[in-house]
Amino acid sequence: MPSTSQDTVEVILGTRTLSVPAGGLYDRYRMRTDLDDIARDPHVSSVDFFRNTPKTEVDSRIGKTLTPNFYYRISTARLVILARSRTIRARLPVELTPLEIAPGLGLASVMFFRYDVCDIDFYTEVGIGVAVRPARHRGPGLVDLLAGLSDDHLHSYVLSLPVSTQIAQVRGHDGYGFPKWVTDIDVQIDPGRTTARVAAADGRTDIAFSAPTPAQKAHRTGERVSTLTSYTRMDDAWHSTKSEINMLSGGSALLPRNIDLELGHGRLAEDLRSLNPIRTLRLDVMTEGQLALHMPVPTSVPSRK
């Protein structure tokens, strides 16, 4: 859980010097976190999900690092929103194609994340993303949609992804190629209610959200594991980043009511407005889960120029 201490130490990632909490997981372990130590944390239900996923050392744009990055307790919320394919396509690189659920209709999402216990310490994050077709697929889009839903493996392109800490910004931007910056982000997710607020550069509200949390269902670790592949472009080459999510308690509401989504004056709000959203289709909330975030790997994305 977030530390109340304000003490920090300096660390170097690539060419950057940044501050992390003194005595936190990153300060103590530098990603080589002791799973037996984590298992003793009362906020973490289990570490079994991570025991069969060995970490490997890789070279990256932030220097040598270990992958995957482990998140031992997280909570998330996602609004799935209907938007027209032409507005989504206007925000995509030409190499990527919107995933359509019907001719002319695609999906966007507003995502809220709270990472209570992870290798790089507590932080929060909010993103605007769109669903895209797998990079090398050429068949009917409906086939991609059904395949993705059947095996819980979807593909996305992120328009904006602010975070609340320096290390999350440097790793996410320099190491993964995501559009990240640091700002004040409050995310609260519990079985009763889900709320979030992101501050714009001038301190006003960028995006704010509030809704009743859908009824939650508990799952055994490893029972509900889904995968998300995100595409980014770094050093003039396409990369894909895989996230494996272990849901421990989650629920959804179709055509949810009593949702309050405020669009203010920042980049997140501008990105969502640019998609001309039609309506909210679903609210997914996971009050407890885990995540293994792999470092990006080069991928082949056909040119459509």
C-alpha atoms as one frame of an Amber mdcrd trajectory, in Angstrom:
protein
   0.000   0.000   0.000   1.195   3.620  -0.429   3.886   4.654   2.017   3.328
   7.596   4.345   7.056   8.370   4.384   8.309  11.262   2.299  11.927  10.009
   2.309  13.299   9.210  -1.142  16.486   7.942  -2.732  17.850   8.670  -6.189
  18.131   5.937  -8.819  19.245   5.969 -12.457  17.179   4.566 -15.324  18.896
   4.954 -18.665  19.908   8.607 -18.846  17.463   9.723 -16.156  17.992  10.312
 -12.444  14.798  10.099 -10.427  13.500   9.653  -6.907  11.798   6.576  -5.459
  10.509   5.893  -1.929  13.320   5.041   0.477  12.844   1.516   1.782  10.217
   0.735  -0.863  10.217  -2.376  -3.009  12.226  -0.798  -5.821  14.801   0.663
  -3.428  15.241  -2.692  -1.678  15.082  -5.105  -4.590  15.577  -3.270  -7.931
  12.929  -5.552  -9.524  14.468  -8.750  -8.035  11.680  -8.794  -5.494  11.586
 -11.648  -2.956   8.250 -13.413  -3.461   8.393 -14.880   0.040   8.628 -11.328
   1.396   5.623 -10.264  -0.703   3.665 -13.320   0.471   3.901 -11.969   4.028
   2.271  -8.669   3.027  -1.284  -8.732   4.456  -2.537  -6.787   1.410  -1.470
  -9.552  -1.008  -3.720 -12.611  -1.239  -1.199 -14.924  -2.896   1.962 -14.910
  -4.998   1.304 -18.246  -6.716   0.531 -16.460 -10.012   4.121 -15.210 -10.169
   6.052 -18.301  -9.059   5.901 -19.952 -12.481   6.829 -16.769 -14.368  10.592
 -16.362 -14.065  12.107 -12.946 -14.594  14.809 -12.454 -17.198  17.317  -9.647
 -17.621  17.073  -7.712 -20.871  18.682  -4.669 -22.440  16.266  -1.792 -22.950
  16.178   1.958 -23.519  16.273   2.379 -19.719  19.320   0.131 -19.385  19.414
  -3.447 -18.175  16.176  -4.387 -16.457  14.188  -7.414 -15.422  10.980  -8.482
 -17.112   8.135  -8.964 -16.350   7.320  -6.191 -13.906   5.150  -7.782 -11.193
   2.085  -6.100  -9.691   1.001  -8.052  -6.627  -2.210  -6.197  -5.778  -4.062
  -3.969  -8.197  -7.579  -2.670  -8.755  -8.905  -1.383 -12.058 -11.964   0.091
 -13.719 -12.711   0.336 -17.421 -15.462   2.088 -19.316 -16.023   0.486 -22.725
 -17.444   3.097 -25.088 -18.925   2.864 -28.573 -17.413   5.185 -31.187 -17.453
   5.459 -34.960 -14.626   3.716 -36.756 -13.790   6.781 -38.832 -13.122   8.907
 -35.738 -11.012   6.143 -34.199  -9.068   5.692 -37.430  -8.306   9.413 -37.502
  -6.410   9.007 -34.204  -4.505   5.872 -35.196  -1.195   5.466 -37.013  -1.911
   4.373 -40.579  -0.504   0.904 -39.892  -3.222   0.062 -37.357  -6.915  -0.644
 -37.968  -9.844  -0.210 -35.549 -11.474  -3.387 -34.296 -15.113  -3.161 -35.366
 -18.055  -4.730 -33.527 -20.316  -3.800 -36.461 -19.675  -2.032 -39.772 -18.532
   1.496 -38.980 -18.513   1.009 -35.198 -15.494   0.479 -32.964 -14.570   0.552
 -29.297 -12.777   3.060 -27.108 -12.094   2.831 -23.400 -11.342   4.954 -20.368
  -9.193   2.989 -17.930  -8.416   3.662 -14.263  -5.647   1.817 -12.402  -4.539
   1.647  -8.787  -1.348  -0.329  -8.155  -1.097  -0.834  -4.399   1.792  -3.304
  -4.238   4.230  -3.654  -7.136   7.922  -3.866  -7.998   8.132  -0.115  -8.657
   6.011   0.900  -5.620   2.533   2.369  -5.344   1.167   4.513  -8.159  -2.014
   5.343 -10.024  -2.680   5.652 -13.744  -5.475   6.612 -16.136  -5.631   5.980
 -19.868  -7.600   6.566 -23.046  -7.267   3.717 -25.535  -8.917   2.175 -28.568
  -9.342  -1.447 -29.607  -7.409  -2.410 -32.724  -7.118  -5.490 -34.859  -4.088
  -7.734 -34.342  -1.300  -6.189 -36.377  -0.785  -9.003 -38.888  -4.388 -10.134
 -39.410  -6.093  -9.618 -42.747  -9.294 -11.669 -42.381 -12.777 -10.442 -41.394
 -12.784  -8.127 -38.410 -15.593 -10.101 -36.753 -13.291 -13.122 -36.616 -10.689
 -11.080 -34.743 -13.330  -9.795 -32.324 -14.750 -13.242 -31.571 -11.290 -14.758
 -31.246 -10.179 -12.029 -28.869 -13.248 -12.400 -26.679 -13.106 -16.198 -26.643
  -9.506 -16.414 -25.416  -9.478 -13.129 -23.426  -6.748 -11.635 -25.587  -7.454
  -8.175 -26.972  -5.230  -5.621 -28.723  -5.089  -1.868 -28.162  -3.462   1.439
 -28.995  -3.133   3.982 -26.185  -3.679   7.683 -26.848  -2.747   8.981 -23.390
  -1.616   7.379 -20.144  -0.643   9.746 -17.303   0.784   8.342 -14.065   1.390
   9.618 -10.546   5.115   8.803 -10.029   8.422   9.534 -11.729   9.565   5.930
 -12.034   6.292   4.900 -13.658   6.611   7.769 -16.140  10.237   7.058 -17.071
   9.781   3.313 -17.396   6.498   3.713 -19.266   7.634   6.455 -21.645  11.306
   5.687 -22.211  11.125   1.919 -21.793   7.745   1.080 -23.311   7.000   4.013
 -25.610   3.680   4.926 -24.004   2.431   8.562 -23.935   2.999   9.119 -20.212
   3.451  12.181 -18.038   3.274  12.784 -14.289   0.274  14.445 -12.696  -1.930
  14.197  -9.610  -4.197  11.159  -9.953  -6.552   9.844  -7.299  -8.153   6.439
  -7.895 -10.325   4.770  -5.261 -11.878   1.390  -6.022 -13.791  -0.646  -3.453
 -16.817  -2.979  -3.514 -19.215  -0.073  -2.973 -18.002   2.689  -5.254 -15.353
   3.554  -7.826 -14.058   7.113  -8.119 -11.168   8.846  -9.854  -9.867  12.325
 -10.606  -6.969  13.411 -12.809  -5.525  16.904 -12.552  -4.725  18.906 -15.672
  -1.475  20.865 -15.986  -3.093  23.961 -14.483  -4.568  22.045 -11.534  -8.108
  21.995 -12.861  -9.890  18.716 -13.546  -8.857  16.798 -16.637 -11.146  13.799
 -16.132 -13.232  12.784 -13.115 -15.295   9.629 -12.703 -17.714   8.170 -10.195
 -19.999   5.117 -10.326 -21.353   2.326  -8.172 -19.032  -0.664  -8.339 -20.676
  -3.643 -10.075 -21.266  -6.727  -7.932 -18.001  -8.608  -7.534 -17.323 -12.305
  -7.981 -14.281 -13.945  -6.403 -11.991 -16.207  -8.450  -9.173 -18.549  -7.516
  -5.755 -17.362  -8.590  -5.072 -18.424 -12.167  -8.741 -19.142 -12.887  -9.414
 -15.917 -14.826  -6.280 -14.785 -16.648  -6.603 -12.443 -19.623  -4.037 -10.872
 -21.936  -3.823  -7.406 -23.464  -1.358  -6.569 -26.240  -0.597  -2.880 -26.767
   1.273  -1.433 -29.745   3.828   1.375 -29.523   6.398   2.798 -31.903   9.957
   3.363 -30.650  13.116   4.204 -32.585  11.171   4.005 -35.872  10.122   0.411
 -35.160   6.875  -1.121 -33.921   6.801  -2.968 -30.609   4.158  -4.933 -28.754
   3.753  -5.050 -24.982   1.957  -7.946 -23.311   0.043  -7.600 -20.048  -1.223
 -10.702 -18.235  -4.020  -9.959 -15.760  -4.964 -12.379 -12.987  -8.453 -11.449
 -11.807  -9.191 -12.300  -8.178 -12.401 -10.331  -7.723 -14.287  -8.556 -10.498
 -17.618  -7.718 -12.042 -19.275  -5.924 -14.960 -22.392  -3.901 -15.698 -23.850
  -3.729 -19.220 -25.268  -0.362 -20.267 -24.434   0.934 -16.779 -26.492   3.631
 -15.113 -25.612   6.277 -12.540 -22.217   6.920 -14.103 -20.716  10.374 -13.716
 -17.887  11.053 -16.190 -16.666  14.654 -16.192 -14.526  15.848 -19.085 -12.543
  18.902 -18.122  -9.638  20.808 -19.657  -6.710  18.417 -20.098  -5.225  15.998
 -22.591  -7.271  13.002 -21.464 -10.512  14.913 -21.934  -9.361  16.171 -25.346
  -8.428  12.667 -26.471 -11.793  11.255 -25.463 -13.705  14.129 -27.074 -11.764
  13.573 -30.312 -13.309  10.094 -30.547 -16.869  11.502 -30.457 -18.119   8.755
 -28.120 -21.642   7.551 -28.782 -22.535   5.718 -25.576 -21.087   3.650 -22.749
 -21.559  -0.066 -23.333 -20.020  -1.607 -20.230 -18.306  -0.894 -16.941 -15.746
  -3.467 -15.813 -14.336  -3.177 -12.294 -11.751  -5.445 -10.679 -11.456  -4.713
  -6.971  -8.561  -7.158  -6.613  -6.192  -8.553  -9.188  -2.578  -9.051 -10.209
  -0.527  -8.209 -13.280   2.624  -9.327 -15.058   3.769  -6.576 -17.436   6.339
  -7.704 -19.992   8.884  -5.429 -21.635   8.021  -4.550 -25.260   9.384  -6.685
 -28.070   9.796  -5.763 -31.758   6.843  -6.818 -33.880   6.002  -6.838 -37.560
   3.322  -4.308 -38.481   2.580  -4.200 -42.228   2.800  -0.807 -43.871  -0.482
   0.603 -45.205   0.908   3.812 -46.703
